[in-house]
Structures are given as structure tokens and as C-alpha cells.
Amino acid sequence: MKPQRTFPPFALTILAWTTICALIACGSHGAGETSANVSGETSAFEAAKAVPDLDEIVASGELIIATLSGPDTYYDYHGVPMGREYAFVAAFAEDEGLRVRVELCADTSAVFRLLSAGEADLVMLPLTKAEVEARHGVAVGQRKDSKHFWAVSPQTTLLAEAINRRATAVDVAKTTRQETERENT
């Protein structure tokens, strides 16, 4: 007769905790995270998320932008929002009768998670068109003075059209001068 193998009690405890942790980790995603199939395309579930377009944004009265803190994008100076990109967005929002809410993120992945989750209306970063499209966004807001774009969700066609109309009509020199004056006061 073969002797039976016994495991020390702590080994079973470790095995149980490892199994529980693995099950929890496999079944959860962070807030706003999305999964992609092997080809990198978004699933039908993700595409079906309710993303507000310009009419719903105007009805809410608030344009939510996701960005990183920086001198060219957005920063707060003694309670006053500043930044060159912010100045352009603020002018657009004012034309549409909207207030601006800024969601500062730690990195570019986080701003696109907010956009894809419908928690931000606009990614306000100077991005190339390829960078925007690689993250399944729509490139908008290219001005005469720049080779960069912002990003909106593919479902927000009215917002994209309005931003693009504003970007082509914007007086870059005037907006830049106004932002410089604000920074110096």
C-alpha cells in the first residue's frame, strides 16, 4: 500500500487565496476600460455605448474635455484656467453657449478611456491624425497654424462638424494674443 500524500495546511491556504485572486483579476476591468478583439477593433458592445452628440451636450450646458496638464494644453493659474489649446476650446464652448469642465488625466491612455466610455466629449491634446485613429477616435480641430488634432468619438458627428467649422474660421493670432494677455495679467 502506498502512503498517502498530505499537504501542510498553509499550502492549501495559499492555493485557495491564489485561486480566488486569479478569479477576481480575470473577471474585473478598471472603470472605463474596454476590451478589444485580437484584430484591435472595438466590439459591437463598445460601439453601442451611449455617447452624447452636440445636441445632448448643448442640452446639458457642459462640454467635458479630457486632457493632460501642461503649458500648451491646460493648467490652472490661481484659479484661472490657462493653456493655448484650452483657449481654443473655451472660445468654441462660448460660441455654443457651453461651460467647460476639464478632466485631468495621468496619461494619454486615460483620456481615451474617458472618451470611449462617454465620460468626456473631447480629447484636448495635440495629436497626429494617426494617433487619434489608432485609438478609434475621429481627428478634429486642425487649425491653420498646426499639424495637430484633437479627438472625438466616432458617434459624435455633429460635434466633430462644429469643431471643424470653428477651427477653420478661428483667428489663430487673435486667440494666441488673448491667451498671452491672460497669462500676463
Summary of the structure (lengths in Angstrom):
residues: 185
radius of gyration: 22.8
end to end distance: 91.0
largest distance: 92.7
contacts: 495
relative contact order: 0.13
helix: 45%
strand: 19%
